[in-house]
């Protein structure tokens, strides 16, 4: 397997910039996920890594070798598409073995490799079955098998679970990660589903309008979002925002909002008077009648072990994740306490996070 290094990668289409000067490194054996909405540039980036698109500028290095202008067949990568692209007239065995047959590999070695991969993917009992009669999850395993059997330097996957129903998708998320743990393949995976990204990734790049907004581990992305976009996109429900106007000084550890002084991680920069936002995850809000931040309960969504309570406050709608056995009533007036050690502060104009003690020791994207 191999390290993938992207340096100032840019792609323009007739004046439209799809990818804007992206730089990141996928370590050898890492499961790397690019996540973002449709049109954010993630698939274009993947296609440039694959050699299916040539960049306008920048460099792509695979295992230390510059492959920027090489054709796809010269890059020793395997691509798994959203649509399985299997050969319907062939059975499972022939579909998996076809890349090796095209390379002129001897039949005995093809059979051995195909059977090894089929066993790894738990589809060895399907080898002589036609692919047209398989369930979606099994067809995806066949597509993965056709990529794995080549033993390439890296795997590129473009929303491979996008066509599966929820049950199959959840199963395949688990199996893909388990498979990665067994073969330790360098993998670049594209998805618009933030739950897939959080479940599988070693590292995540969150993209928006062709720009990597943040690069880091799932924990860094979730706990220490660098922009309001990342805070809103990653998480279900997303981070809550309370707007306020204020100036901040380096060393401050409270902000004044909704008539209350709220503890925040210590501010690490001076901020002139600006429109700011206090960001808080739903799980860092609890009901507390002693709190001066008050609101009206609009409703509750029961999730088994927890419930999501929607509360309308003078600063906007807040969603809190509280224990399922905590009794709440629609229309009830409640106090809300915010967990100070986990709060983020953002500049609403630029969308960037204000530097606080929360970011100490965190990787910068």
N, C-alpha and C positions, 0 to 999 in steps of 0.2 A: 504494500500500500504506500501512500505518498502524501506529503504535505502539499496543500494548494495555497498559493499566495497571489492575492489580487492587489495590484498597485494602480491607483488613480484611474480606474476603469470608467470609461464614458461611452455612451451610445446615443447617437442622434439619428432620427428618421425624418428627413425632409423638414428640418427646422425644429422638430419636436425632440426634446431631450428626455429619453426614457430612463437612462441611468447617469447619475451625476457624480463623477469622480469618486467612486467607491474604492475603499481599501480595507482589506481584512485578510486574516490568515486562518485556514482550516488546518489544524494540526493532524499529523499522521495518526490514523485510527479514530478520529473524532467524528461524532454525529453532529453535524452543523445544520441548522434550520434557518432559512430565510422566510419571514412571515410578514404579511401585510395584505391590504385589500387588493382587488383586481386593478390592474393598471399601475401598480406602484413600482414596477421594474424588476421584481424578483425573478420571473420567468425569463426575461431578457438577459439578466445576469447569468442565470443557469445555462442558457443557450450559448452565451459567449464562452463560458467555461468549457462547454461541450464541443465548441467549434462549429456549431450550427449557425451562429452569427459572428461576424467579425467586429471588434470594437472600433469606435471612431478614434479613440486614443487610450493609452494605458497599457499595462502588461499583465499577462497571466502566466504564472510559473507553476509547473507540475513537477514535483520531486526535484525542485531546484533548476529545472530546465525551462527556458522560455518557449512556450507553445502558442503564443498570442496569435500568430498568423498561420498556424498549421491547420490542416483539414481535420475533421472529426475523426476519421479513420486512423490518423497518425497520432492520436493523443492517448490511446490505451485507457479509455474510460467506457463505462457501461451506463446507458440511459434507460430509465424506467418511466414510461409516460402515464398520464392519467387514463387514457384509453389503452387497453392492454396490448393492442396491435399484435395479436397472436395469429398464427396461420390456421384458419378454420378447417382446412382439408388434412391437417396433420394431427396425430395424437399427441399426448403430453410429452412422451419420450422424444419424439422428433422435433417438437417445438423447442424444448430445452436444449437439445443437442445441435440445432441448426447452425448457431454461430461457429461451433467447432468443425462441423462438416464443411462450412464455407471456407474455413482456414486450411482444409485439407488434412485434418488430423486423422490418424488411423481409427478404424471402427471400434477396435477393442478398447482403446483409450477413451473414445467418446462414450461408450457404454459405461465404463467405470466412473467417469466424471459425472455423467447424468444421474446414475444411481446414487452416488455420494450426495449430490445436491438435492435430489428428490427426498432422500432420507432426512437430510438436514431440515428441509421445509415441511416434512411430514406429509408428503404426497407420493411416496414410493408405491402406495397401493393403487395410484391412479395412472401410472405410467402408460398403460396401454389403452386408456380411455380417450375418446375424442374430446377436444377442448370445448366444442360447441355445447356439450351437455353438462358442463361444470357450473357450479355456483360461482358467484362473483368473487368470493374470497379465495376459492381454489384457483380460479383463472389468474388472480393477482399473484398467487404463489408461483404459478407457472411463469408469469412474466418476470418475477424476481429470479426464479431459477435460471432463466435464459441469460440474465445479466450476470449472476454469480458464477455460472459454469465457466465463463471466460477467464476468471481470476484477474480482473483488470486492476489498475492502480487505484481507481476510485469509482464510486457509484454516484450518479446524479439522478434524483427522483423528482419529477414534476407533478405534484398533487396526485400521487398514485392511489390514494384512497378516496378521491373525490366522487367517484361514481358508486361507491358502496353505501348500503343502508347503514343506519346507526349501529345496529348490533354487530354487523361484519366489521365496520370501521373500528369500533372499540376493541374488537378481538385482534384486528390486524395492527393497531397501534402497539398493543402489548407484544405481539409476535415479531414485529419489525425491530422493536427495541431489544427483545430477547435474542433475535438473530444477530443483531449488531454486536451484542455482548459476546456472542460465541465466535464470530469471525473477525471482529475488530477491524472492519473495513472503513476506510475514509469515505464519508458519505455527506453529500450536500443535498438537502431535502427542502423542497418548496411547498408551502401551504398558505392558505388564507385563514386557517383555523388555529386560533391561539391556544386552544386546549391541546391539539396535536403537538404544537411546538413545545409547550411546557412539559408535556408527558414524555417526549422522546429526546429532546436536544441536550447535548453537552454544552453547546454555545448557540446563541440566537442572535440574528441580525433583524431588527425591526425596520421595515422599509416604508417610506411614504413619499410619493411624487419623485421617485428615482433617487432618493437620498436615504442613506442608512442613518436613522434617527438614534439608534443605540445598538451597541454590540456587547454581549456579555453572557453570563450564565443565566439560566431561568430565574434563579433566586435574585441576582442583581437586577435583572429586567423588572421583576415584579416588585421587589422591596425598595429599589432605588431608581425609579424611572427618571431619565434625564430630560424628558420633555413631557408636556401635557398630552401630546398625542400618544406617546408610549403608555402613559398612565391610564389613558382612556381606552386604548386598544387592547392592552393586556390585562385580563382579569374579567371575571364574570360573577357578579356585576362588576363594572369598571370602578375605578377610583372616583370618589366624590370630590367635588370642588366647592369651596366657599370663597366668594370674592370679597376683597377688602382693599382699601387704599391706605398705603403706609410707606414710610421710609424705614429702612433697617440698617443697623450698624453692626459691624463685625463684633462678635461676642454676645449679641442678643440671644436670649433663650426663651422669649415669649413673644406672642403677637396678640394684638387687641382685635377681637372680632365678635360681633353680635353681643356686645356689652360684656364680654368675658376676656380675661387674659388666659391665653392658651399656651401651655408649654410646648416648645418645639425643639428639635435637635439644634445645638448651638450654631448660629449663623457664622459662616466663614468668609463673608465678603460684605462690603458696604453697598447698600442699595439706596439710591435717592428716591424721593417720593414717587411712587408708581402704583399702577393697578396690578395687584397681586392676587394669587389664589392659594388657599390652603388645601392641600390634597390629603385625603384620608381614605384608606381601604375600608370596606364595610365591616370586616372582622375587627377593626380597631375602634369601633364605636360601641358603646354599651349604654343601656338605659340607666339613668341616675337622676332621681328626683331633685337632688341637691345641685345639679348643674344649672347655670344660668342660660345655657343654650337650650331653647325649648322649641317644640314643634307639635304638630298634630299628626297622629297616625292615619295614613290614608289606606293602608292595607298590609297584609302579610302573606308571603309565599312560603308554604310549609315544604321543607326539603328532607324530612325524616329526622336527622340528627340536629339540624339547625333550621332556622327560618329567616327569610329576608324581609325586614320590616321597612316600609317606605314612610318617611316622615317629612312633612312639609314644614320648613323653617323660614324665618324672615330672610335668610341668606340663600334659599333655594331648597330643592328636594335632596334629601340624604337617604341613602339605603344602608341599613345596619344589619349585619349577620349576627344573630343572637341565638342562645340555646332554644331548642324546639319546645322545651317545657316552660318557657317564660311566657306568662299569659299577657296578651295585648288585645286591645279592642279598637276597632276602627272609630275614629273621632276622638280618641283619648289624647289628652295633652301630656306630653312626657318631656323629661330632661334628657339631654344627650351628653355623655362624657367621651372625650377623644383621648386616645392613648398617645401621649406626647412624644414618646421615643420613636414612633413610627410615622410621623407626619412629614409631608413634603411641602415646600413653598415654591411657587412658580411665578415667574413674570408673565402676566397674561398677554402682554403685547408681543413678546418674542416666543412665548411658549416654553422657554427653557427653565430648568430647575435652578433655584438659587442654591449656591454651595452651602451645605450644612455638615455637621458632624456625621450625619447619616451616611455620607458618601466616603468617609475615611476608610481606606483599605479596599475600596471597590475599584474594579477595572473600568477604565474609560474606553468608550467605543471609538 
